Amino acid sequence: MQEIQTRPEINFFDQRATFVVKLAIFAILTTSLGISIAALHPPFKLLPQLLLGMMFAHAVELQHELTHHIIFANERLNRLVGIVLGLPMLVSFSLYKALHGHHHRALGTPEDQESFSYSYEKLTSLTGFISHLSMFSHYVAALANIRSAILNQLRKDVPPKVACRVRNEFRFLGGLILLLLISSALGHTLVVWDIWLVPLILSAGPVHALIELPEHLGCDQQTTDSFRNTRSIRASKLVTWYVNGNNYHVEHHVNAALPINQLANFHTQLAPKIEHVEPSYWAFYRKFFQQFFR
């Protein structure tokens, strides 16, 4: 049997160049959709609003890559880009990095926890599923974190240095929201509603929840074996770009240090050992809904 190479050589220049291209595509698409929304009238702005929300979700997938890799020349720039990518969906980069790192270490143990306040145990009813898609609990938690940051309260579940960063990021996020709301009120404009809240509610939250739902659902969560507790999905190149390689989730858990753009090749090595593999997201959700409505 061919030996699996879990630590292949990494070209950091290529890794950085690839990520910069992805950032440029994200910036161009997001700006174009924002301009389209501002120029159109209802109901014609609904489509670009839905697409903009999808770009918000894509931004968190890009942010996820930064939680694992220092793409840029220094960690400060890496964090700055990560903070900006998380703004639309109220995601603190430092908190996400800390909680997601814990998820990788604790997967398959009782100490594991999700980064976005998901409640998979509620996926037993239509109401629970809609609540899951809304990511309502995540937004409530984000607002609670903003309140705690304003009151100078530090989280106890992360190291003190990280807790200070998390506090500062939520303070910045709270200040930015306040500034946007004041500017919108003074300018008598619905721009905040049109290019942030509507895309966030209608598509960003639901799409992000749907991207992450297949990762571990239905897998064996009583084992630390990534080949059994995680799922991979063979998606098209377009979908793989959109989810930023999140479909190759077993490969990511086997070697979290591996650059995202190398996961597809890594999949060819690991495929025979993976217990949960789907040919597409559509295939996964067809089975999911068949069982859900049974």
Secondary structure as UniProt FT lines:
FT   HELIX           12..39
FT   TURN            42..45
FT   HELIX           46..68
FT   HELIX           75..86
FT   TURN            87..90
FT   HELIX           93..106
FT   TURN            107..108
FT   TURN            110..111
FT   TURN            115..116
FT   HELIX           120..122
FT   TURN            123..124
FT   HELIX           126..134
FT   HELIX           136..150
FT   TURN            151..152
FT   HELIX           160..186
FT   TURN            187..188
FT   HELIX           191..192
FT   HELIX           193..197
FT   HELIX           198..199
FT   HELIX           200..204
FT   HELIX           205..212
FT   HELIX           213..215
FT   TURN            216..218
FT   TURN            221..222
FT   HELIX           226..229
FT   STRAND          231..233
FT   HELIX           237..242
FT   TURN            243..247
FT   HELIX           249..254
FT   TURN            256..257
FT   HELIX           260..262
FT   HELIX           263..270
FT   HELIX           271..273
FT   STRAND          276..278
FT   HELIX           281..292
//
